[in-house]
Amino acid sequence: MVRQEGGRWDVGAEGNTVYLERISEGDERIFDDLLSPQEARQLAGLLTKYADKADEADESDDKSEDSDDKSKDSGDKSKDSDDKDDSGDEDEDSDDEDSDNNDDGDSDNEDEDSDDQKDSDDDKSG
């Protein structure tokens, strides 16, 4: 049995079933259920999965609080870096346009190369 603030969970086995009870601080039964062993394993897996997610969220909250503290210390530096990021976005867009044009040219060159290879193959065989 686990006794914590807010009540406790009682878990046990009776025959080929697992019983699960939630008991309030005032020793009132809030919830009870009988589970097959397979259902109990599935429930345990789900509880573990979501407990891990909750831990990860808590850790990321702690990290974000730390980074918030650091960003407050840096002050204007973050504003300057935001301005730099915006100008970089414009450059990236123009690069994308250039790269599209280059791709078209490359595909034409590949066709020419393949024709040249066919010609050289014909020369070797003839």
FENCORRA-V521979 format. One record per backbone hydrogen bond with DSSP energy under -1.0 kcal/mol. NH is the residue of the N-H (numbers start at 1). CO is the residue of the C=O. E is the energy in kcal/mol with one decimal. If there is no record, write none. Layout:
BEGIN
nh = [NH;NH]
co = [CO;CO]
e = [E;E]
END
This chain:
BEGIN
nh = [2;4;7;8;10;12;14;17;18;19;20;21;22;23;24;27;30;31;33;35;40;41;42;43;44;45;46;47;48;49;50;51;52;53;54;55;56;57;58;59;60;61;62;63;64;65;66;67;68;69;70;71;72;73;74;75;77;80;81;82;83;84;85;86;87;88;89;90;91;92;93;94;95;96;97;98;99;100;101;102;103;104;105;106;107;108;109;110;111;112;113;114;115;116;117;118;119;120;121;122;123;124;125;126]
co = [9;7;4;23;21;19;17;14;35;12;33;10;31;8;28;24;22;22;20;18;36;37;38;39;40;41;42;43;44;45;46;47;48;49;50;51;52;53;54;55;56;57;58;59;60;61;62;63;64;65;66;67;68;69;70;71;74;76;77;78;79;80;81;82;83;84;85;86;87;88;89;90;91;92;93;94;95;96;97;98;99;100;101;102;103;104;105;106;107;108;109;110;111;112;113;114;115;116;117;118;119;120;121;122]
e = [-1.5;-2.3;-1.8;-2.9;-2.9;-2.0;-2.6;-1.7;-3.2;-2.7;-2.5;-3.0;-3.0;-3.1;-2.9;-1.8;-3.2;-1.5;-2.1;-3.3;-2.5;-2.1;-2.4;-2.7;-2.5;-2.4;-2.4;-2.8;-2.4;-2.5;-2.6;-2.1;-2.4;-1.9;-2.2;-2.3;-2.5;-2.5;-2.2;-2.5;-2.6;-2.1;-2.1;-2.3;-2.6;-2.2;-2.0;-2.6;-2.3;-2.0;-2.0;-2.6;-1.9;-1.5;-1.9;-1.4;-2.0;-2.2;-2.2;-1.9;-1.9;-1.9;-2.1;-2.0;-1.7;-1.8;-1.5;-1.2;-1.4;-2.1;-1.9;-1.9;-2.2;-2.1;-1.7;-2.1;-2.8;-1.9;-1.8;-2.3;-2.1;-1.6;-1.8;-2.5;-2.0;-1.5;-2.0;-2.3;-1.7;-2.1;-2.7;-2.5;-1.9;-2.5;-2.5;-1.9;-2.3;-2.5;-2.3;-2.3;-2.1;-1.8;-1.9;-1.8]
END
